[in-house]
């Protein structure tokens, strides 16, 4: 029994944005978070008269939406920037905007064709996790204060009984898209505070360059998804079940988990 997984399935749904209509939902959320809410600096509303935030990387990206079941509202989105099929050497955003070593891929024997960049990792304001907020708090994380979101009071009370970190669900969307495209490596360009939040669930990335100023202070990160999923399978199996939808979404280069041992703590929780 996994109450975190049950909470995820009861209250949220990951939707692949694979139609023009759903992609517009993605771009609309991005406009809301980046331009209207201005939660990340440097996005001017006047540049997006149609109220849809898009860029040149969207033409070779795959997108997911996060839907809140009880309201039917799309509340978050994340994209994977894939290698450009028309230019396999085209830099990822993190390469274009940071001091990442130009030979990072060759020096580390990493294939661009099996690499994506996680970006536009966004949640609308009323669902955004804040310091001290336990609405989407991971069960193990001990923080004191609470923050009411703009939801029906009954729904709030019910969902708080089995609250879950919404960042974790967006990462489940990343795993699902990675499985569909057989992705091996994840790049990201994020604020270190987000990486610290990911570390709580065993999802921490490895910094590969210095902090730079680009829509706020950000840092380039890298990780192989096999390292993340193997570690979480053993040490935090409840989280692994959310990330992979109980093993339904695993990139094909990763061997079966059926015979892999759990850590003692994870094994005791899953009895």
N, C-alpha and C positions, 0 to 999 in steps of 0.2 A: 504494500500500500504506500502510495506517494502523494501526500496532501498537496505538495507544491505542483506536481504535474496535474492533479485533479483541478486545482485552482486555475491553472493556465487554461485547461480545456473548457472549464465551466464559464470563464469570463472573457476569454480572448480567442481570436481566430487570426491566423496568418493567411493573407490572401496574396497570391502572386499577381502583380500588376502587368498582365499580359494582353490587355486590350487598350485601345486608345482612350476609352472612358476611364479605365482604372489608372492609366498613366497620368491623366489629368488630375485625378484625385491625389496622386503622389506630388505632382507639381504644385497643386493647391496647398497641400500641407506644408510643403517647403516654403512657399510664399508666406503663409501665415506665420510660421515659426521664425523665418529669417528676416522678412521684411516688415510684417505687421507687429509681431511681438518683439522684434529686434533683439532676440536673445543671443545672436552672434553678430558682432559689429561688421559694418562694411557692405551691407546689402541695401541698395537704394530702391525704394518702391517705384520711383519714376522710370526705372529701367525695365519694369515688368508691367506694362499697361494692361495686359490680359490677366494679371494677378496669378500667373503661373511661373514659378521660378525654374528655369531650365539652363543648361549649359552645354558646351560642345561634347562633353563626355557621355551625355545621355544617349547618344546615337549608338554607342557600343557598351551599354550597361543593362543590367537586369535589376528589377525593382520589386520590393515587397511592401505591402501595407499591413498595419496592425489594426484589427477591428475589435471594438468593444461590444461584446454580444448583447448586453442588456439594453444598450442605447442604439445599436446598429451603426455607430459612428466610427469612421476611420480616425484613429488618434495618433498614429505614428507611421514612420516609413524608414526604410534603409535601402541603399543600392549597392551593388557590386559593379565597379568599373572593370570591364573585361578587357583583355588585349584587343586592340583595334584590328579587325580582320583585314583591313585595307593597308595597314602599316604596322607590322608586328613589332617594330622598334619604337613606336610612339611612346613617349614617357607617360607614366601614370601621373596623376595630379601631385602625389607626394614628391615625385622627382622634379616636377616643374617648379614647385614652390618652396623647396627646402634645399639644404646643403648636403643632400644625400650623395654619397660617393657614386660617381658616374659608372663605376665598374662593380657596383654592389652585386648585381646578378651574376656576372662572370666570376668574380672572386669567390663567391659562396656557392658556385655551381647550382644556381637556382634558375629554373626555366621560367621565362616570361609567360609562356603559353599556359602554364599551370598556376599562374598567379593572378589575383584580383586585388583591387583596393576597395576596402569598406569605406563608404562615405555617405553623406547626407543622413546621418544616424540621428533621427529627430523624433520628438514627441511633443504634441501640442501642450500649451502651458498648463491647463488644468490637470493634466496627467503627469507632468514633469516631476520626477523625484527630486526632492530638495534635502539639504542637510537637516536631519532630525525628523524627516517625514517617514512615517511607517506605513503609508497607504500601500506602497508597492515594496515594502521592505522584505528582504529575504529572511526566511524564518530564523536563521542562525544569527542574524545581525542584531545586536542589542543596542537600539537607540531609543531615547525616551519620549520625544515629542511627537505629536500628530498634526496633520494638516488636512482639513476638509476640502474635497474637490467638489465641483459643481455637478453632483450626481444626486439621484434620488436617495434620501436618507436610509431607507431600508436596504437598498443595494449596497450602500457604503458599509453598513454594519455587517452585512452578510459577507462581503468580499474581504473585509479586514480580518475576519476570523481565519482566513487562509491566505494572507497577503503574500505578494510575490514581487520581486524586483522586475520592473517592466523592461529594464535594459537587458535582462536575461532573455526575455521573449523576443526582443529584436535580434539578439544573437542567434536564437533558434531559427529565425528567418534567414540569417546569414548561412547557417549550416544547411538549411533546406536548399537554398539557391546554389550553394557550393556542391552539394550532392548532385544536383541536376546538371551542373557544368563540369563535374569532376575536378574541382579546384583543389590544389594541394597547399597553396601558400596564401596567406592574408597579409596585405599591407594596410596600414591605416595612418592617418594624419590627424591627431587629436590632442586635446588638452590632457595633460598628465592626470588630472583629477578623474577623468573618465576611465583611464587605464587603471587607476587605483580602485575604482568601483568595480571594474571587471575582475580585478584580482580577488575580491571577496568571494567570487564563485569559482576561482581557479582558471579564469579566462584571461589572465594578464598577458600582454604583449611585451616584446623585447624592444627597448629603444635602440634605434640604429642611426641616430643623428642628434644634433643639438636642438634646443628650443629655438623657434623662429617666430617672428611676428607675421601672422597671416590670418586675418579675421580673429584676432586675439592670439595669445601665446599658444603655439602648438608644437608638437614633436612628431617625427616620423617613427613608426613602429612596424615590426614584422613578427610573424610567428607561422610555424607549420601547423596546419589544423590537426594533423595526426598526433602531434605532441600534446595539443590542448585536449583533444577528445580522449586519448589514452589516459592522460593524467586524471581527468575528471571522472572517467569510467571507474577508475580504481578508488579515487579519494573522495568523490562527491557524486555518488551514483544518482541521487535524486535530481541533481542538475543535469547530468548526462541524459536522463530520460526526457527532460524538457527540450534540451538542445537537439536531440535526434528524433524526437517524437517516439520514444521507446524503441529506438533502433530502426525506424522506418526510413530515416534519411541519413545515410552515411556515405561519404565519397567512396567511389569504387576502389580507389587505391589503398584503402584501409582494410585490413583483414578482419574477419569475423571476430566479434567480441564474446562469442559463446563460451570459449574456454579460458578467457582471461580472468584472473583472480581479482576480487574486490579487496580493498583494504579492510581491516578488521572493523573500523568504524562504519564504513558503508555497508558491509555485510550484516552487521547487527541491526542497522536501520531498515534493511530490506527483508528482515525475517517476518 
